[in-house]
Structures are given as C-alpha cells and as structure tokens.
Amino acid sequence: MASLPIFITAVANSSDEPAFPLLFTWSTHEAQVKEVLVIPDDEWLESHSIEPNIQNLDEQQLYEFGFEASDILAEWINEFDTDVIYGLDAELISEMVEATYDIKGLEPSFEVQSIHSWFEERDVNLNDAIAEQGNNTPLHLMAPDELIVQLLNIAVEHGLIDPSDIPAIED
C-alpha cells in the first residue's frame, strides 16, 4: 500500500514579504504531526525582519527553542521519501522550503503541491468537507498543528486514508 501523504504548513517571517520560515509543521507517513521552530540564519536577518505573526513567534523564541536549517533538512531527508508533499498555500510553502534548502546551498528534493488539488483528485471538495465538520475557522487562520490534524481527519472521514494504517490521530 502507498504510504500516507505528507501535509505541510509554514509560518513566514512576514505576511507581506515572506522571505524565510519561522515554523514548519508537517504530518509523517505514520500520520504523526511534527512541528519545528526555525532559527533564523544571519543572512536572512541582514535584509529581512521578523514581523508580528498569527503565532506570536518572536526572535527570542526561535533562538531558544528552534533548530538550525541543517537539522531540519536532515530530518526531512530521513522522513520525506516522496517527490511531492502537500500544503494549503503551496506557493508560500515552496518559498519557505526553498529558503531553507538555499541557505545551505542545496536544492529541495521534493515539490509542494496544493492540498486542495490532492483532495480534488480524490473527488473531495476540501471546503465542503470542512463545512461538514462544522468548522467555521478559515484554514489559513488555524494553528498549524490543528490544520494538519484537520486535514488528516478529513482524509480519514472520506476514506482517503485507511485508519488501520494510522497508529492514532489525536484531536
């Protein structure tokens, strides 16, 4: 059986001019949710700042609890055995992934495609599925970990992911 898809989201340094990531959240092939703060590279901070964001992340938190890009890339190399991962805002996430790889002089080993298209290819309208769950919060305003859990739950509810392949999806 094919492995579960990987869903990913990111919080950028700026909503107007995103240049680098502050946070990545993704699902694994075992339907676990992982989240990591990103320590900003000095090169990023030379020409861009960290603006107020929906997650209230600041530079101090990133340095205190975050991980270097090289550590994040090492984890992705071990976990992402696929050419495609799926994100809500594929363009933004692609930019954040590319910035993370680029700062280490590397090219991404996968591409980011739209989560809406993943569901549409399986005959599920993501917006309708969210409405059916009674969720009135727009996806882009959800906390990143809640968003990933929501996507996994919708995939299970619509039979796109076999629940027996998942150790547990927690709300």
mmCIF file of the C-alpha atoms, coordinates in Angstrom:
data_MODEL
# 
_entry.id   MODEL 
# 
loop_
_atom_site.group_PDB 
_atom_site.id 
_atom_site.type_symbol 
_atom_site.label_atom_id 
_atom_site.label_alt_id 
_atom_site.label_comp_id 
_atom_site.label_asym_id 
_atom_site.label_entity_id 
_atom_site.label_seq_id 
_atom_site.pdbx_PDB_ins_code 
_atom_site.Cartn_x 
_atom_site.Cartn_y 
_atom_site.Cartn_z 
_atom_site.occupancy 
_atom_site.B_iso_or_equiv 
_atom_site.pdbx_formal_charge 
_atom_site.auth_seq_id 
_atom_site.auth_comp_id 
_atom_site.auth_asym_id 
_atom_site.auth_atom_id 
_atom_site.pdbx_PDB_model_num 
ATOM 1   C CA . MET A 1 1   ? 0.000   0.000  0.000  1.00 0.00 ? 1   MET A CA 1 
ATOM 2   C CA . ALA A 1 2   ? 1.201   3.504  -0.759 1.00 0.00 ? 2   ALA A CA 1 
ATOM 3   C CA . SER A 1 3   ? 2.439   5.485  2.185  1.00 0.00 ? 3   SER A CA 1 
ATOM 4   C CA . LEU A 1 4   ? 0.309   8.254  3.610  1.00 0.00 ? 4   LEU A CA 1 
ATOM 5   C CA . PRO A 1 5   ? 0.687   11.684 2.018  1.00 0.00 ? 5   PRO A CA 1 
ATOM 6   C CA . ILE A 1 6   ? 2.699   14.339 3.786  1.00 0.00 ? 6   ILE A CA 1 
ATOM 7   C CA . PHE A 1 7   ? 0.828   17.547 4.548  1.00 0.00 ? 7   PHE A CA 1 
ATOM 8   C CA . ILE A 1 8   ? 2.900   20.614 5.465  1.00 0.00 ? 8   ILE A CA 1 
ATOM 9   C CA . THR A 1 9   ? 2.369   24.185 6.521  1.00 0.00 ? 9   THR A CA 1 
ATOM 10  C CA . ALA A 1 10  ? 4.686   27.055 7.419  1.00 0.00 ? 10  ALA A CA 1 
ATOM 11  C CA . VAL A 1 11  ? 4.700   30.381 9.185  1.00 0.00 ? 11  VAL A CA 1 
ATOM 12  C CA . ALA A 1 12  ? 6.826   33.003 7.421  1.00 0.00 ? 12  ALA A CA 1 
ATOM 13  C CA . ASN A 1 13  ? 8.703   35.991 8.810  1.00 0.00 ? 13  ASN A CA 1 
ATOM 14  C CA . SER A 1 14  ? 6.245   38.365 7.119  1.00 0.00 ? 14  SER A CA 1 
ATOM 15  C CA . SER A 1 15  ? 2.785   38.114 5.642  1.00 0.00 ? 15  SER A CA 1 
ATOM 16  C CA . ASP A 1 16  ? 3.504   40.892 3.111  1.00 0.00 ? 16  ASP A CA 1 
ATOM 17  C CA . GLU A 1 17  ? 7.014   39.914 2.001  1.00 0.00 ? 17  GLU A CA 1 
ATOM 18  C CA . PRO A 1 18  ? 7.771   36.371 3.161  1.00 0.00 ? 18  PRO A CA 1 
ATOM 19  C CA . ALA A 1 19  ? 11.484  35.612 2.896  1.00 0.00 ? 19  ALA A CA 1 
ATOM 20  C CA . PHE A 1 20  ? 12.203  32.852 5.403  1.00 0.00 ? 20  PHE A CA 1 
ATOM 21  C CA . PRO A 1 21  ? 10.356  30.415 7.677  1.00 0.00 ? 21  PRO A CA 1 
ATOM 22  C CA . LEU A 1 22  ? 9.757   30.742 11.391 1.00 0.00 ? 22  LEU A CA 1 
ATOM 23  C CA . LEU A 1 23  ? 7.907   27.456 11.793 1.00 0.00 ? 23  LEU A CA 1 
ATOM 24  C CA . PHE A 1 24  ? 7.229   24.278 9.845  1.00 0.00 ? 24  PHE A CA 1 
ATOM 25  C CA . THR A 1 25  ? 4.504   21.784 10.752 1.00 0.00 ? 25  THR A CA 1 
ATOM 26  C CA . TRP A 1 26  ? 4.019   18.535 8.840  1.00 0.00 ? 26  TRP A CA 1 
ATOM 27  C CA . SER A 1 27  ? 2.471   15.101 9.003  1.00 0.00 ? 27  SER A CA 1 
ATOM 28  C CA . THR A 1 28  ? 4.535   11.949 8.711  1.00 0.00 ? 28  THR A CA 1 
ATOM 29  C CA . HIS A 1 29  ? 3.754   8.768  6.803  1.00 0.00 ? 29  HIS A CA 1 
ATOM 30  C CA . GLU A 1 30  ? 2.543   7.403  10.161 1.00 0.00 ? 30  GLU A CA 1 
ATOM 31  C CA . ALA A 1 31  ? 0.105   10.339 10.499 1.00 0.00 ? 31  ALA A CA 1 
ATOM 32  C CA . GLN A 1 32  ? 2.049   11.918 13.337 1.00 0.00 ? 32  GLN A CA 1 
ATOM 33  C CA . VAL A 1 33  ? 2.264   15.707 13.454 1.00 0.00 ? 33  VAL A CA 1 
ATOM 34  C CA . LYS A 1 34  ? 5.692   17.289 13.828 1.00 0.00 ? 34  LYS A CA 1 
ATOM 35  C CA . GLU A 1 35  ? 6.387   20.939 14.410 1.00 0.00 ? 35  GLU A CA 1 
ATOM 36  C CA . VAL A 1 36  ? 9.703   22.778 14.490 1.00 0.00 ? 36  VAL A CA 1 
ATOM 37  C CA . LEU A 1 37  ? 10.707  26.374 15.058 1.00 0.00 ? 37  LEU A CA 1 
ATOM 38  C CA . VAL A 1 38  ? 13.418  27.623 12.715 1.00 0.00 ? 38  VAL A CA 1 
ATOM 39  C CA . ILE A 1 39  ? 16.433  29.561 13.989 1.00 0.00 ? 39  ILE A CA 1 
ATOM 40  C CA . PRO A 1 40  ? 16.816  32.421 11.505 1.00 0.00 ? 40  PRO A CA 1 
ATOM 41  C CA . ASP A 1 41  ? 20.066  32.411 9.588  1.00 0.00 ? 41  ASP A CA 1 
ATOM 42  C CA . ASP A 1 42  ? 22.129  35.590 9.929  1.00 0.00 ? 42  ASP A CA 1 
ATOM 43  C CA . GLU A 1 43  ? 21.945  36.050 6.154  1.00 0.00 ? 43  GLU A CA 1 
ATOM 44  C CA . TRP A 1 44  ? 18.135  36.146 6.306  1.00 0.00 ? 44  TRP A CA 1 
ATOM 45  C CA . LEU A 1 45  ? 18.157  38.746 9.058  1.00 0.00 ? 45  LEU A CA 1 
ATOM 46  C CA . GLU A 1 46  ? 20.551  41.034 7.138  1.00 0.00 ? 46  GLU A CA 1 
ATOM 47  C CA . SER A 1 47  ? 17.813  42.062 4.740  1.00 0.00 ? 47  SER A CA 1 
ATOM 48  C CA . HIS A 1 48  ? 14.538  40.964 6.399  1.00 0.00 ? 48  HIS A CA 1 
ATOM 49  C CA . SER A 1 49  ? 12.925  41.199 9.806  1.00 0.00 ? 49  SER A CA 1 
ATOM 50  C CA . ILE A 1 50  ? 10.511  39.112 11.827 1.00 0.00 ? 50  ILE A CA 1 
ATOM 51  C CA . GLU A 1 51  ? 7.155   40.858 11.798 1.00 0.00 ? 51  GLU A CA 1 
ATOM 52  C CA . PRO A 1 52  ? 4.267   40.226 14.187 1.00 0.00 ? 52  PRO A CA 1 
ATOM 53  C CA . ASN A 1 53  ? 2.551   36.987 13.148 1.00 0.00 ? 53  ASN A CA 1 
ATOM 54  C CA . ILE A 1 54  ? -0.546  34.978 13.946 1.00 0.00 ? 54  ILE A CA 1 
ATOM 55  C CA . GLN A 1 55  ? 1.505   32.552 16.070 1.00 0.00 ? 55  GLN A CA 1 
ATOM 56  C CA . ASN A 1 56  ? 3.126   35.370 18.084 1.00 0.00 ? 56  ASN A CA 1 
ATOM 57  C CA . LEU A 1 57  ? 6.582   33.977 17.339 1.00 0.00 ? 57  LEU A CA 1 
ATOM 58  C CA . ASP A 1 58  ? 9.496   36.269 18.040 1.00 0.00 ? 58  ASP A CA 1 
ATOM 59  C CA . GLU A 1 59  ? 13.244  36.086 17.537 1.00 0.00 ? 59  GLU A CA 1 
ATOM 60  C CA . GLN A 1 60  ? 13.950  35.134 21.148 1.00 0.00 ? 60  GLN A CA 1 
ATOM 61  C CA . GLN A 1 61  ? 11.619  32.116 20.964 1.00 0.00 ? 61  GLN A CA 1 
ATOM 62  C CA . LEU A 1 62  ? 13.231  30.973 17.732 1.00 0.00 ? 62  LEU A CA 1 
ATOM 63  C CA . TYR A 1 63  ? 16.735  31.099 19.194 1.00 0.00 ? 63  TYR A CA 1 
ATOM 64  C CA . GLU A 1 64  ? 15.647  29.497 22.448 1.00 0.00 ? 64  GLU A CA 1 
ATOM 65  C CA . PHE A 1 65  ? 13.523  26.644 21.070 1.00 0.00 ? 65  PHE A CA 1 
ATOM 66  C CA . GLY A 1 66  ? 14.337  26.491 17.355 1.00 0.00 ? 66  GLY A CA 1 
ATOM 67  C CA . PHE A 1 67  ? 16.558  24.352 15.170 1.00 0.00 ? 67  PHE A CA 1 
ATOM 68  C CA . GLU A 1 68  ? 19.112  25.260 12.519 1.00 0.00 ? 68  GLU A CA 1 
ATOM 69  C CA . ALA A 1 69  ? 18.157  24.726 8.879  1.00 0.00 ? 69  ALA A CA 1 
ATOM 70  C CA . SER A 1 70  ? 20.709  21.895 8.575  1.00 0.00 ? 70  SER A CA 1 
ATOM 71  C CA . ASP A 1 71  ? 18.985  19.967 11.387 1.00 0.00 ? 71  ASP A CA 1 
ATOM 72  C CA . ILE A 1 72  ? 15.570  20.412 9.781  1.00 0.00 ? 72  ILE A CA 1 
ATOM 73  C CA . LEU A 1 73  ? 16.869  19.303 6.376  1.00 0.00 ? 73  LEU A CA 1 
ATOM 74  C CA . ALA A 1 74  ? 18.486  16.216 7.916  1.00 0.00 ? 74  ALA A CA 1 
ATOM 75  C CA . GLU A 1 75  ? 15.141  15.249 9.428  1.00 0.00 ? 75  GLU A CA 1 
ATOM 76  C CA . TRP A 1 76  ? 13.308  15.841 6.149  1.00 0.00 ? 76  TRP A CA 1 
ATOM 77  C CA . ILE A 1 77  ? 15.814  13.717 4.242  1.00 0.00 ? 77  ILE A CA 1 
ATOM 78  C CA . ASN A 1 78  ? 15.103  10.856 6.646  1.00 0.00 ? 78  ASN A CA 1 
ATOM 79  C CA . GLU A 1 79  ? 11.320  11.307 6.586  1.00 0.00 ? 79  GLU A CA 1 
ATOM 80  C CA . PHE A 1 80  ? 10.326  12.571 3.149  1.00 0.00 ? 80  PHE A CA 1 
ATOM 81  C CA . ASP A 1 81  ? 10.718  9.611  0.816  1.00 0.00 ? 81  ASP A CA 1 
ATOM 82  C CA . THR A 1 82  ? 8.423   11.218 -1.720 1.00 0.00 ? 82  THR A CA 1 
ATOM 83  C CA . ASP A 1 83  ? 8.706   13.673 -4.601 1.00 0.00 ? 83  ASP A CA 1 
ATOM 84  C CA . VAL A 1 84  ? 5.589   15.602 -3.592 1.00 0.00 ? 84  VAL A CA 1 
ATOM 85  C CA . ILE A 1 85  ? 4.222   16.979 -0.340 1.00 0.00 ? 85  ILE A CA 1 
ATOM 86  C CA . TYR A 1 86  ? 1.005   18.954 0.019  1.00 0.00 ? 86  TYR A CA 1 
ATOM 87  C CA . GLY A 1 87  ? 0.341   22.364 1.530  1.00 0.00 ? 87  GLY A CA 1 
ATOM 88  C CA . LEU A 1 88  ? -2.534  24.774 1.937  1.00 0.00 ? 88  LEU A CA 1 
ATOM 89  C CA . ASP A 1 89  ? -0.607  27.660 0.350  1.00 0.00 ? 89  ASP A CA 1 
ATOM 90  C CA . ALA A 1 90  ? 1.697   25.707 -1.937 1.00 0.00 ? 90  ALA A CA 1 
ATOM 91  C CA . GLU A 1 91  ? 3.431   28.808 -3.301 1.00 0.00 ? 91  GLU A CA 1 
ATOM 92  C CA . LEU A 1 92  ? 4.299   30.205 0.141  1.00 0.00 ? 92  LEU A CA 1 
ATOM 93  C CA . ILE A 1 93  ? 5.400   26.829 1.476  1.00 0.00 ? 93  ILE A CA 1 
ATOM 94  C CA . SER A 1 94  ? 7.550   26.250 -1.606 1.00 0.00 ? 94  SER A CA 1 
ATOM 95  C CA . GLU A 1 95  ? 9.251   29.611 -0.978 1.00 0.00 ? 95  GLU A CA 1 
ATOM 96  C CA . MET A 1 96  ? 9.877   28.712 2.681  1.00 0.00 ? 96  MET A CA 1 
ATOM 97  C CA . VAL A 1 97  ? 11.199  25.240 1.803  1.00 0.00 ? 97  VAL A CA 1 
ATOM 98  C CA . GLU A 1 98  ? 13.442  26.698 -0.907 1.00 0.00 ? 98  GLU A CA 1 
ATOM 99  C CA . ALA A 1 99  ? 14.786  29.350 1.505  1.00 0.00 ? 99  ALA A CA 1 
ATOM 100 C CA . THR A 1 100 ? 15.649  26.598 3.996  1.00 0.00 ? 100 THR A CA 1 
ATOM 101 C CA . TYR A 1 101 ? 17.467  24.499 1.404  1.00 0.00 ? 101 TYR A CA 1 
ATOM 102 C CA . ASP A 1 102 ? 19.060  27.502 -0.302 1.00 0.00 ? 102 ASP A CA 1 
ATOM 103 C CA . ILE A 1 103 ? 20.694  28.799 2.886  1.00 0.00 ? 103 ILE A CA 1 
ATOM 104 C CA . LYS A 1 104 ? 22.642  25.506 2.937  1.00 0.00 ? 104 LYS A CA 1 
ATOM 105 C CA . GLY A 1 105 ? 23.405  25.625 -0.804 1.00 0.00 ? 105 GLY A CA 1 
ATOM 106 C CA . LEU A 1 106 ? 21.021  22.762 -1.604 1.00 0.00 ? 106 LEU A CA 1 
ATOM 107 C CA . GLU A 1 107 ? 18.026  22.158 -3.845 1.00 0.00 ? 107 GLU A CA 1 
ATOM 108 C CA . PRO A 1 108 ? 14.744  20.765 -2.470 1.00 0.00 ? 108 PRO A CA 1 
ATOM 109 C CA . SER A 1 109 ? 14.289  17.047 -3.057 1.00 0.00 ? 109 SER A CA 1 
ATOM 110 C CA . PHE A 1 110 ? 10.508  17.402 -3.354 1.00 0.00 ? 110 PHE A CA 1 
ATOM 111 C CA . GLU A 1 111 ? 7.928   19.815 -4.674 1.00 0.00 ? 111 GLU A CA 1 
ATOM 112 C CA . VAL A 1 112 ? 4.997   21.304 -2.820 1.00 0.00 ? 112 VAL A CA 1 
ATOM 113 C CA . GLN A 1 113 ? 1.571   20.977 -4.421 1.00 0.00 ? 113 GLN A CA 1 
ATOM 114 C CA . SER A 1 114 ? -1.822  22.286 -3.359 1.00 0.00 ? 114 SER A CA 1 
ATOM 115 C CA . ILE A 1 115 ? -3.668  20.343 -0.679 1.00 0.00 ? 115 ILE A CA 1 
ATOM 116 C CA . HIS A 1 116 ? -6.893  21.360 -2.426 1.00 0.00 ? 116 HIS A CA 1 
ATOM 117 C CA . SER A 1 117 ? -5.747  19.576 -5.586 1.00 0.00 ? 117 SER A CA 1 
ATOM 118 C CA . TRP A 1 118 ? -4.840  16.422 -3.580 1.00 0.00 ? 118 TRP A CA 1 
ATOM 119 C CA . PHE A 1 119 ? -8.385  16.259 -2.238 1.00 0.00 ? 119 PHE A CA 1 
ATOM 120 C CA . GLU A 1 120 ? -9.946  17.220 -5.610 1.00 0.00 ? 120 GLU A CA 1 
ATOM 121 C CA . GLU A 1 121 ? -8.043  14.398 -7.367 1.00 0.00 ? 121 GLU A CA 1 
ATOM 122 C CA . ARG A 1 122 ? -9.828  12.092 -4.912 1.00 0.00 ? 122 ARG A CA 1 
ATOM 123 C CA . ASP A 1 123 ? -13.250 13.676 -5.546 1.00 0.00 ? 123 ASP A CA 1 
ATOM 124 C CA . VAL A 1 124 ? -13.421 15.545 -2.230 1.00 0.00 ? 124 VAL A CA 1 
ATOM 125 C CA . ASN A 1 125 ? -14.048 19.271 -2.082 1.00 0.00 ? 125 ASN A CA 1 
ATOM 126 C CA . LEU A 1 126 ? -11.918 20.362 0.870  1.00 0.00 ? 126 LEU A CA 1 
ATOM 127 C CA . ASN A 1 127 ? -14.008 23.460 1.595  1.00 0.00 ? 127 ASN A CA 1 
ATOM 128 C CA . ASP A 1 128 ? -17.224 21.398 1.663  1.00 0.00 ? 128 ASP A CA 1 
ATOM 129 C CA . ALA A 1 129 ? -15.590 18.760 3.868  1.00 0.00 ? 129 ALA A CA 1 
ATOM 130 C CA . ILE A 1 130 ? -14.515 21.421 6.361  1.00 0.00 ? 130 ILE A CA 1 
ATOM 131 C CA . ALA A 1 131 ? -18.005 22.926 6.408  1.00 0.00 ? 131 ALA A CA 1 
ATOM 132 C CA . GLU A 1 132 ? -19.486 19.443 7.023  1.00 0.00 ? 132 GLU A CA 1 
ATOM 133 C CA . GLN A 1 133 ? -17.352 19.207 10.161 1.00 0.00 ? 133 GLN A CA 1 
ATOM 134 C CA . GLY A 1 134 ? -18.867 22.451 11.422 1.00 0.00 ? 134 GLY A CA 1 
ATOM 135 C CA . ASN A 1 135 ? -15.532 24.253 11.381 1.00 0.00 ? 135 ASN A CA 1 
ATOM 136 C CA . ASN A 1 136 ? -16.102 27.941 10.778 1.00 0.00 ? 136 ASN A CA 1 
ATOM 137 C CA . THR A 1 137 ? -12.435 28.938 11.112 1.00 0.00 ? 137 THR A CA 1 
ATOM 138 C CA . PRO A 1 138 ? -10.773 29.545 7.735  1.00 0.00 ? 138 PRO A CA 1 
ATOM 139 C CA . LEU A 1 139 ? -7.948  27.051 7.245  1.00 0.00 ? 139 LEU A CA 1 
ATOM 140 C CA . HIS A 1 140 ? -5.304  29.749 6.885  1.00 0.00 ? 140 HIS A CA 1 
ATOM 141 C CA . LEU A 1 141 ? -6.231  31.089 10.348 1.00 0.00 ? 141 LEU A CA 1 
ATOM 142 C CA . MET A 1 142 ? -5.977  27.748 12.138 1.00 0.00 ? 142 MET A CA 1 
ATOM 143 C CA . ALA A 1 143 ? -2.969  26.910 14.285 1.00 0.00 ? 143 ALA A CA 1 
ATOM 144 C CA . PRO A 1 144 ? -0.543  24.928 12.090 1.00 0.00 ? 144 PRO A CA 1 
ATOM 145 C CA . ASP A 1 145 ? -0.795  21.703 14.105 1.00 0.00 ? 145 ASP A CA 1 
ATOM 146 C CA . GLU A 1 146 ? -4.605  21.945 14.179 1.00 0.00 ? 146 GLU A CA 1 
ATOM 147 C CA . LEU A 1 147 ? -4.626  22.453 10.417 1.00 0.00 ? 147 LEU A CA 1 
ATOM 148 C CA . ILE A 1 148 ? -2.576  19.292 9.801  1.00 0.00 ? 148 ILE A CA 1 
ATOM 149 C CA . VAL A 1 149 ? -4.775  17.247 12.162 1.00 0.00 ? 149 VAL A CA 1 
ATOM 150 C CA . GLN A 1 150 ? -7.891  18.620 10.446 1.00 0.00 ? 150 GLN A CA 1 
ATOM 151 C CA . LEU A 1 151 ? -6.570  17.595 7.013  1.00 0.00 ? 151 LEU A CA 1 
ATOM 152 C CA . LEU A 1 152 ? -5.727  14.096 8.249  1.00 0.00 ? 152 LEU A CA 1 
ATOM 153 C CA . ASN A 1 153 ? -9.153  13.707 9.867  1.00 0.00 ? 153 ASN A CA 1 
ATOM 154 C CA . ILE A 1 154 ? -10.922 14.784 6.677  1.00 0.00 ? 154 ILE A CA 1 
ATOM 155 C CA . ALA A 1 155 ? -8.844  12.301 4.677  1.00 0.00 ? 155 ALA A CA 1 
ATOM 156 C CA . VAL A 1 156 ? -9.837  9.505  7.085  1.00 0.00 ? 156 VAL A CA 1 
ATOM 157 C CA . GLU A 1 157 ? -13.522 10.508 7.121  1.00 0.00 ? 157 GLU A CA 1 
ATOM 158 C CA . HIS A 1 158 ? -13.639 10.406 3.323  1.00 0.00 ? 158 HIS A CA 1 
ATOM 159 C CA . GLY A 1 159 ? -11.862 7.068  3.083  1.00 0.00 ? 159 GLY A CA 1 
ATOM 160 C CA . LEU A 1 160 ? -8.724  8.536  1.520  1.00 0.00 ? 160 LEU A CA 1 
ATOM 161 C CA . ILE A 1 161 ? -6.548  7.211  4.325  1.00 0.00 ? 161 ILE A CA 1 
ATOM 162 C CA . ASP A 1 162 ? -7.132  3.791  5.844  1.00 0.00 ? 162 ASP A CA 1 
ATOM 163 C CA . PRO A 1 163 ? -7.444  4.298  9.618  1.00 0.00 ? 163 PRO A CA 1 
ATOM 164 C CA . SER A 1 164 ? -5.841  0.884  10.209 1.00 0.00 ? 164 SER A CA 1 
ATOM 165 C CA . ASP A 1 165 ? -2.623  2.265  8.681  1.00 0.00 ? 165 ASP A CA 1 
ATOM 166 C CA . ILE A 1 166 ? -2.500  5.004  11.297 1.00 0.00 ? 166 ILE A CA 1 
ATOM 167 C CA . PRO A 1 167 ? -1.323  4.374  14.852 1.00 0.00 ? 167 PRO A CA 1 
ATOM 168 C CA . ALA A 1 168 ? -3.672  7.147  16.113 1.00 0.00 ? 168 ALA A CA 1 
ATOM 169 C CA . ILE A 1 169 ? -4.897  10.534 15.026 1.00 0.00 ? 169 ILE A CA 1 
ATOM 170 C CA . GLU A 1 170 ? -5.363  12.724 18.055 1.00 0.00 ? 170 GLU A CA 1 
ATOM 171 C CA . ASP A 1 171 ? -7.538  15.803 18.211 1.00 0.00 ? 171 ASP A CA 1 
# 
